[in-house]
Amino acid sequence: MDVVRSIVLFLLAALAEIGGAWLVWQGVREHRGWAWIGAGVIALGLYGFVATFQPDPHFGRILAAYGGVFVAASLAWGMALDGFRPDRWDVAGAMICLVGVALIMYGPRSDGA
């Protein structure tokens, strides 16, 4: 159950961080205004809280693994909202990152950590 919870939290963190950054981007680069920027800043702040609910107690491990989730989720976000089409190298890189996430977060540990 901890693995399912962890995956859901990673997805929520990605939504908050990538969504927040996208909102700021839209507010600044696309001239949509301060409301978009403010919403983005709030979403980015929520990202910081979501990560604290991960079942693993190690900050470094959580953030390192989240980096891989961020790579894959950013490409997916670009596809869904900006019409970006990743090439095979983008997809391969994202898959490698997700394998890294699985090893970092869910690989067997001899010390129980």
Contacts in CASP RR format, 6 or more apart in sequence:
PFRMAT RR
TARGET T0000
AUTHOR 0000-0000-0000
METHOD contacts of the structure
MODEL  1
MDVVRSIVLFLLAALAEIGGAWLVWQGVREHRGWAWIGAGVIALGLYGFV
ATFQPDPHFGRILAAYGGVFVAASLAWGMALDGFRPDRWDVAGAMICLVG
VALIMYGPRSDGA
2 55 0 8 1.000
3 106 0 8 1.000
5 55 0 8 1.000
6 54 0 8 1.000
6 55 0 8 1.000
6 56 0 8 1.000
6 105 0 8 1.000
6 106 0 8 1.000
9 50 0 8 1.000
9 51 0 8 1.000
9 53 0 8 1.000
9 54 0 8 1.000
10 54 0 8 1.000
10 65 0 8 1.000
10 66 0 8 1.000
10 69 0 8 1.000
10 101 0 8 1.000
11 69 0 8 1.000
11 73 0 8 1.000
12 50 0 8 1.000
13 47 0 8 1.000
13 48 0 8 1.000
13 50 0 8 1.000
13 51 0 8 1.000
13 66 0 8 1.000
13 69 0 8 1.000
14 66 0 8 1.000
14 69 0 8 1.000
14 70 0 8 1.000
14 73 0 8 1.000
14 74 0 8 1.000
14 77 0 8 1.000
15 73 0 8 1.000
16 43 0 8 1.000
16 44 0 8 1.000
16 45 0 8 1.000
16 46 0 8 1.000
16 47 0 8 1.000
16 48 0 8 1.000
16 50 0 8 1.000
17 43 0 8 1.000
17 44 0 8 1.000
17 47 0 8 1.000
17 70 0 8 1.000
18 70 0 8 1.000
18 73 0 8 1.000
18 74 0 8 1.000
18 77 0 8 1.000
19 40 0 8 1.000
19 43 0 8 1.000
19 77 0 8 1.000
20 39 0 8 1.000
20 40 0 8 1.000
20 41 0 8 1.000
20 42 0 8 1.000
20 43 0 8 1.000
20 44 0 8 1.000
20 47 0 8 1.000
21 40 0 8 1.000
21 44 0 8 1.000
22 40 0 8 1.000
22 77 0 8 1.000
22 81 0 8 1.000
23 36 0 8 1.000
23 37 0 8 1.000
23 38 0 8 1.000
23 39 0 8 1.000
23 40 0 8 1.000
23 43 0 8 1.000
24 36 0 8 1.000
24 37 0 8 1.000
24 38 0 8 1.000
24 40 0 8 1.000
24 41 0 8 1.000
24 44 0 8 1.000
26 32 0 8 1.000
26 36 0 8 1.000
27 33 0 8 1.000
27 34 0 8 1.000
27 36 0 8 1.000
27 37 0 8 1.000
28 37 0 8 1.000
51 62 0 8 1.000
51 63 0 8 1.000
51 66 0 8 1.000
54 62 0 8 1.000
56 62 0 8 1.000
56 105 0 8 1.000
58 113 0 8 1.000
61 104 0 8 1.000
61 105 0 8 1.000
64 104 0 8 1.000
65 100 0 8 1.000
65 101 0 8 1.000
65 104 0 8 1.000
65 105 0 8 1.000
66 101 0 8 1.000
67 97 0 8 1.000
67 101 0 8 1.000
68 97 0 8 1.000
68 98 0 8 1.000
68 100 0 8 1.000
68 101 0 8 1.000
69 97 0 8 1.000
69 98 0 8 1.000
69 101 0 8 1.000
71 93 0 8 1.000
71 94 0 8 1.000
71 97 0 8 1.000
72 94 0 8 1.000
72 95 0 8 1.000
72 97 0 8 1.000
72 98 0 8 1.000
75 84 0 8 1.000
75 86 0 8 1.000
75 90 0 8 1.000
75 91 0 8 1.000
75 94 0 8 1.000
78 84 0 8 1.000
79 85 0 8 1.000
79 86 0 8 1.000
86 94 0 8 1.000
END
